[in-house]
Amino acid sequence: MTEAPTPEDLGAHVDRAAKLIGLPILPEHRAGVIQAMAVITAAAMLVMDFPLPDDVEAAPVFEP
């Protein structure tokens, strides 16, 4: 399993990403943004850590 980022890592990521896209984050909202990023990261880790067989291929066209 991939190691979860620390709150400091998430905070640094939020700060860099906000600066990169020109998104101002007010100081009073920063903790909530970092908390949301932690939830999103945890969900992404579940998907990325899911084992797939070596013979799985991506579908050429998505058909729901």
N, C-alpha and C positions, 0 to 999 in steps of 0.2 A: 504494500500500500504506500502511496506517495505521502510524504510528510506534509502536514498542514502548515501553511505559513503562519508566522507569529503575528500578533496584532501590530507590532512595529512594521513588519513587512507589508501588511495590508495598508497601513497608514501611508507608508512611503509610496506604494503603488497608486493609491487614491490621489495623493498629492501630485505625482508625476503625470498621471493620466489627465487630471483636471487641467493642469498647466498646458499639456500638449494640445488639448482640444479647446482651450480657452474657456473652461467652465468654472466660474467662481463658486466656491463652496464657503459659505459663511462659517465662522468658527463654531457657532452653536449647532450647526448641522453636520459638522465633520464626523463626530462620533457615530451618528446614525448612518452616515454613508459607509463608514468603515464596517459597522455591524452588518449592513446589507451586503457588502462585499464578502464578508465572512460566510454568510448564508449561501450566496451564489457560488463561492469557491467550494464549500462543502458539497453542494449538489454536483458541481462539475467533477469533483474528485471521485464521486461515486460512479459517474459515467465513464470517466477515463480509466479507472482502475478495474472496470468490469472485464474479465478475461474473455477473449474471443479465440476460436480455433484459428490455426494458421491458414486454413483453406477458405476463409470467409472473404468474399469479394463485395465491394460496394455495388449497389444497383446502378445501372447506367441512367435510369430515369426513375424518379420518385413517382409512385402511383399509390395514392391512399386507398 
